[in-house]
């Protein structure tokens, strides 16, 4: 499990989770999973537009990547509520 996911789940400082996710993207920019982790971290931090961008970036690398589709769907569902 990526460090950013652990930090997100723990409820600790969101800035630390964002830093970890940003580092993951910098180190492995072509991996959809790191963009999904970044998107999830941004969504938890209330940065929804940036979260959408991160999920869409993951889909550019793998259009069938289910976690990215799930992240976008969660954001869309929240928008409807």
C-alpha positions in Angstrom: 0.0 0.0 0.0 1.5 3.4 -1.0 2.5 5.7 1.9 0.0 8.4 0.7 -2.8 5.8 1.0 -1.8 5.0 4.6 -1.6 8.6 5.5 -5.0 9.3 3.9 -6.6 6.4 5.8 -5.0 7.5 9.1 -6.5 10.9 9.0 -3.1 12.5 9.7 -1.8 15.7 8.1 -3.1 15.9 4.5 -0.1 17.9 3.5 2.1 14.9 4.3 -0.1 12.6 2.2 0.0 15.1 -0.7 3.8 15.3 -0.5 4.1 11.5 -0.5 1.7 11.3 -3.5 3.6 14.0 -5.3 6.9 12.2 -4.8 5.4 9.0 -6.2 4.2 10.8 -9.3 7.6 12.4 -9.8 9.4 9.0 -9.4 6.9 7.0 -11.5 5.0 9.4 -13.8 3.9 6.7 -16.2 2.2 4.5 -13.6 -1.6 5.0 -13.4 -1.7 3.9 -9.8 0.4 6.8 -8.5 -2.0 9.3 -10.3 -4.9 7.6 -8.7 -3.3 7.9 -5.3 -2.6 11.5 -6.0 -6.2 12.0 -7.1 -7.6 10.3 -3.9 -5.3 12.4 -1.8 -6.4 15.6 -3.5 -10.1 14.6 -3.2 -9.7 14.0 0.6 -8.1 17.5 0.8 -11.1 19.0 -1.0 -9.2 19.8 -4.2 -11.7 18.2 -6.4 -10.8 19.7 -9.8 -7.1 18.7 -9.3 -8.3 15.2 -8.2 -10.3 14.9 -11.5 -7.2 15.9 -13.4 -5.1 13.2 -11.7 -7.7 10.5 -12.3 -7.8 11.5 -16.0 -4.1 11.4 -16.2 -4.2 7.8 -15.0 -6.6 7.0 -17.7 -4.3 8.5 -20.4 -1.8 5.8 -19.4 -4.4 3.0 -19.1 -7.9 3.8 -20.4 -9.2 0.7 -18.7 -7.7 1.4 -15.3 -10.7 0.7 -13.0 -9.5 2.6 -9.9 -9.3 5.8 -12.0 -12.8 5.3 -13.3 -14.0 4.6 -9.8 -12.4 7.8 -8.5 -14.1 9.9 -11.2 -17.4 8.2 -10.5 -17.1 8.9 -6.7 -16.4 12.6 -7.4 -19.4 12.7 -9.8 -21.7 11.1 -7.2 -20.6 13.6 -4.6 -21.4 16.4 -7.1 -24.9 15.1 -7.4 -25.5 15.2 -3.6 
